[in-house]
Amino acid sequence: MAYVDYYKVLGLDNKASASEIKKAYRKMARKFHPDVNPNDPEAEKKFKEINEANEVLSNPEHRKKYDAHGKDWKHADDIDRAKQQQRQYQQNYQGGSTFEGPNDSDFSDFFESMFGNGSASSRGQNRNVKFKGQDFSAQLQLDIRDVYTTHKRTLTINGKNIRLTIPAGVEDGQIIKIKGHGGPGVNGGPKGDLNIQFVIVNNSAFKRVKNDLFKNVSVNLYTAVLGGDIQVETFNGKVKLTVKPGTQSGTKVKLKGKGFPIYKKENEFGDLFLIYDIKIPEKLSEKEQELFEELSKISTL
C-alpha cells in the first residue's frame, strides 16, 4: 500500500488543529463533490481521497496512529505488540547469551516475519493473522427539514444499496458508523465499517445551535408600544404570542420545547428563541405625522 500524506491531501501540515482539519475538509469536499463535478473522474478520485483523509485525521485515535505509523496505521496495535515482544526478547536474552533479538535497525525485517513476509516457516505460523478491512467514508447532504424527523434513506455505496435510518436531530458534520459495510477483511478478518458524514444545508429562517433554534421576528411599532397578539411561525407550525406593552427591539422570548429534536431522545426537543425586531415606519401619513408630533410634545422621554 503506497503512502498517502493525508495532511497534504487537505492542504495542511501535521500541526493542524481539529478545527482547521474540519474547515479544510468542508471547503475541499464542496469543491470536488460529484454533484458539482458530474462525469469528472479526477474530481471523483480527489473527493474519495479527501474523505479518506478526513476519516483518519478527524478521529483523534486514528490520527495518533497515522502520525506514528504512516501507511501502516491500521496495524498500529499489531506493530506495538510486535515491538513489545522485541523488547521482551532483548530482556530475556541479555547477559552472555549467544541469542540476539532484533534491534531497531532491523525491526522492519522482524515485523515482516511477524506478519507473513519473512521466512516460509514464519509465513506458515502467521498466515492466520486476521486484519479488519478498510473503512469506507461517504458524505450525505440533507436539508435541515429532512433531519427534523426520523426517516429512512437508501444509499448506493460501491454498487450496493444500503437502507439507512436517519435519526431526527442529526447535526452538521456528524458521522454515523455502519458496521460491516466497508472493505473486506484480510485472512478472514472482519469487514471494515462505513462512516457517513452529514452535511446539513440550512436555508430556513431559523439558526440552529445544537438543539436550540433562533429566529428574528418583526414586530410593528404600534404593537411594540401598545402590546398585542402576533402569529409566529415555528419550525413545525404557527403559534400565537402576546407582546407586552413597551417591548424593546432585541427582546428575546424563549418557547420551551419548540426547538430541534434531541438526537436519539424520542419526543425531547431543544428550545426556540425569538428575537423581536421593532419596525419603525419609513413613511407616515399626514395624520400620523401630526399625532407623532403631538406625542413628542407630551412625551416624558
C-alpha positions in Angstrom: 0.0 0.0 0.0 1.5 3.3 -1.1 1.9 6.0 1.5 -0.6 8.8 1.3 0.1 12.1 3.0 -3.4 12.9 4.4 -2.3 16.3 5.6 -1.1 17.2 2.1 -4.4 16.0 0.6 -6.2 18.6 2.8 -3.6 21.2 2.2 -2.4 21.2 5.8 0.6 20.4 7.9 0.8 17.8 10.7 0.4 20.6 13.3 -3.1 21.5 12.1 -5.8 21.7 14.8 -9.1 19.7 14.7 -11.0 22.8 13.7 -8.6 23.5 10.9 -8.9 20.0 9.6 -12.7 20.2 9.7 -12.7 23.6 7.9 -10.3 22.4 5.2 -12.3 19.2 4.7 -15.6 21.0 4.2 -14.0 23.5 1.8 -12.5 20.8 -0.4 -15.4 18.4 -0.2 -17.7 21.1 -1.6 -15.2 21.9 -4.3 -14.8 18.3 -5.5 -18.2 16.9 -4.7 -19.6 14.8 -7.6 -22.7 16.9 -7.7 -20.5 19.9 -8.5 -18.3 18.0 -10.9 -20.5 15.5 -12.8 -18.8 13.0 -15.0 -15.4 14.1 -13.8 -13.3 11.0 -12.8 -10.4 13.1 -11.5 -12.7 15.1 -9.2 -14.4 11.9 -8.0 -10.9 10.4 -7.2 -10.0 13.6 -5.4 -13.2 13.5 -3.5 -12.5 10.0 -2.3 -9.0 11.0 -1.2 -10.4 13.9 0.8 -13.0 11.7 2.5 -10.3 9.2 3.4 -8.0 11.8 4.8 -10.8 13.3 6.9 -11.9 9.9 8.2 -8.4 9.4 9.6 -7.4 12.9 10.7 -10.7 13.9 12.3 -10.6 10.8 14.6 -8.1 11.6 17.4 -7.2 7.9 17.9 -6.8 7.2 14.2 -4.7 10.4 13.7 -2.4 9.4 16.6 -1.8 6.0 14.9 -1.3 7.6 11.5 1.2 10.1 12.8 3.2 7.3 14.5 3.0 4.6 11.8 2.1 6.3 8.4 0.7 3.9 5.8 0.7 1.0 8.4 -1.5 2.9 10.9 -4.3 0.4 10.6 -2.0 -2.2 12.0 -0.7 0.0 14.8 -1.8 -2.3 17.6 -0.1 -5.2 16.0 3.1 -3.3 15.4 3.1 -2.1 19.0 2.6 -5.7 20.2 5.5 -6.8 18.0 7.7 -4.1 19.4 6.8 -5.2 22.9 7.8 -8.8 22.0 11.1 -7.4 20.7 11.8 -5.7 24.0 10.9 -8.9 25.9 13.3 -10.9 23.7 16.1 -8.4 24.4 15.4 -8.5 28.1 15.2 -12.3 28.3 18.4 -12.9 26.5 20.6 -10.2 27.9 23.8 -11.2 29.7 26.0 -13.7 27.9 23.6 -15.5 25.7 24.6 -16.1 22.1 21.0 -15.2 21.0 20.4 -11.7 19.7 16.9 -10.3 19.5 16.0 -7.9 16.7 17.2 -4.4 17.2 15.8 -1.1 16.0 17.8 -1.1 12.8 16.3 -4.4 11.5 12.9 -4.1 13.2 11.2 -3.8 9.8 12.5 -7.3 9.0 11.3 -8.6 12.3 7.9 -7.0 11.7 7.7 -8.7 8.2 8.4 -12.1 9.8 5.7 -11.5 12.4 3.1 -10.8 9.7 3.9 -13.2 7.0 6.5 -11.6 4.8 9.6 -13.3 6.3 10.7 -16.9 6.0 8.5 -19.7 4.9 8.2 -21.0 8.4 7.2 -17.6 9.7 4.5 -17.3 7.0 3.2 -20.7 7.9 3.0 -19.7 11.6 1.3 -16.3 11.0 -0.8 -16.8 7.9 -3.9 -16.9 10.1 -3.3 -13.3 11.5 -6.6 -11.5 10.7 -7.0 -7.9 9.9 -10.1 -5.7 9.7 -11.0 -4.4 6.3 -10.6 -0.8 5.2 -13.2 1.6 6.5 -15.2 3.5 3.8 -16.3 7.1 4.0 -19.2 8.8 2.4 -20.9 12.2 2.6 -24.7 12.7 2.6 -26.2 16.2 2.1 -29.6 16.8 3.6 -31.8 19.8 4.1 -32.4 20.9 7.7 -36.0 19.9 7.4 -35.0 16.4 6.4 -33.5 15.8 9.8 -36.3 17.3 11.8 -38.0 13.8 11.8 -36.6 10.3 11.7 -36.7 8.9 8.3 -35.2 6.2 6.0 -32.9 6.6 3.0 -31.5 4.2 0.6 -27.8 4.8 -0.3 -25.8 3.2 -3.0 -22.3 2.5 -1.9 -19.9 0.7 -4.2 -22.8 -0.7 -6.2 -24.7 -1.9 -3.1 -27.9 -0.5 -1.8 -27.9 0.2 2.0 -31.2 1.0 3.8 -30.3 3.6 6.4 -32.5 5.0 9.2 -31.5 8.6 9.8 -32.5 9.7 13.4 -34.0 13.1 13.9 -31.6 15.6 15.3 -28.5 14.7 13.3 -26.1 17.6 13.3 -24.0 19.2 10.5 -20.7 17.3 10.3 -21.8 14.4 12.5 -20.5 11.0 11.5 -22.6 7.8 11.8 -20.8 4.4 11.6 -22.5 1.5 9.9 -20.6 -1.7 10.9 -19.6 -4.3 8.3 -20.2 -2.2 5.2 -16.6 -1.3 4.5 -13.9 -3.2 2.7 -13.3 -7.0 3.0 -11.1 -8.2 5.8 -7.7 -9.8 5.4 -7.2 -13.5 6.1 -10.8 -13.9 7.1 -10.8 -10.8 9.3 -14.0 -8.7 9.8 -15.2 -6.2 7.2 -14.5 -2.6 7.7 -17.1 0.0 8.5 -18.9 2.7 6.6 -18.6 6.1 8.1 -21.3 8.6 6.8 -20.7 12.3 7.4 -23.8 14.5 7.2 -23.8 17.9 5.6 -26.9 19.8 6.7 -27.9 22.7 4.5 -29.9 25.3 6.3 -31.9 27.7 4.1 -34.6 28.2 6.6 -35.3 31.4 8.7 -34.0 29.6 11.8 -30.5 29.5 13.1 -29.6 26.1 14.7 -27.2 25.9 17.6 -27.1 22.2 18.6 -30.7 21.5 19.8 -31.9 25.2 20.1 -33.3 27.3 17.3 -33.1 31.1 17.0 -35.3 33.4 14.8 -35.8 37.1 14.3 -39.4 38.2 14.4 -40.6 41.5 13.1 -43.0 43.5 15.4 -44.6 46.7 14.2 -44.1 49.8 16.3 -47.7 50.1 17.4 -47.8 46.6 18.8 -44.5 47.1 20.5 -45.7 50.3 22.2 -49.3 49.3 23.0 -48.9 45.5 23.2 -51.0 42.9 21.4 -51.1 39.4 19.8 -49.0 38.2 16.9 -48.7 35.0 14.9 -45.2 33.4 14.8 -44.0 30.6 12.6 -42.1 27.9 14.5 -40.4 25.0 12.8 -43.5 22.9 12.9 -46.4 25.3 12.8 -47.7 28.7 13.9 -48.2 29.8 17.5 -49.9 32.9 18.9 -47.8 35.2 21.2 -48.7 38.1 23.3 -46.4 41.1 23.0 -46.1 43.1 26.2 -46.7 46.9 26.0 -43.4 48.8 25.8 -41.5 45.9 24.2 -38.0 46.9 23.1 -36.1 45.8 20.0 -33.8 42.9 20.7 -36.1 41.4 23.4 -35.7 37.7 23.5 -38.5 35.3 24.2 -38.0 31.5 24.8 -40.5 29.0 23.7 -39.6 25.8 25.6 -39.6 22.6 23.7 -40.1 24.3 20.3 -36.6 23.8 19.1 -34.9 21.0 17.3 -35.3 17.3 18.2 -32.5 15.9 20.5 -30.6 13.2 18.8 -31.8 9.7 19.7 -34.0 11.0 22.5 -37.6 10.5 21.4 -40.0 13.4 22.0 -37.3 15.6 23.5 -36.6 18.9 21.9 -34.5 22.0 22.4 -35.9 25.5 22.8 -36.9 28.2 20.3 -35.6 31.7 21.0 -37.4 34.6 19.3 -35.7 37.9 19.0 -38.0 40.8 18.4 -37.1 43.3 15.8 -39.2 46.5 16.1 -40.0 48.0 12.8 -40.1 51.8 12.5 -42.5 53.2 9.8 -40.5 54.6 6.9 -43.4 56.8 5.6 -46.1 58.5 7.7 -49.4 59.8 6.6 -50.1 63.5 7.4 -52.4 62.3 10.2 -49.7 60.0 11.6 -47.1 62.8 11.4 -49.4 65.1 13.3 -50.1 62.5 16.0 -46.4 61.8 16.5 -45.6 65.5 16.8 -48.3 65.8 19.4 -46.9 62.8 21.2 -43.4 64.2 21.1 -44.7 67.4 22.9 -46.2 65.4 25.8 -43.6 62.6 25.9 -41.6 62.3 29.1 -38.7 60.6 27.3 
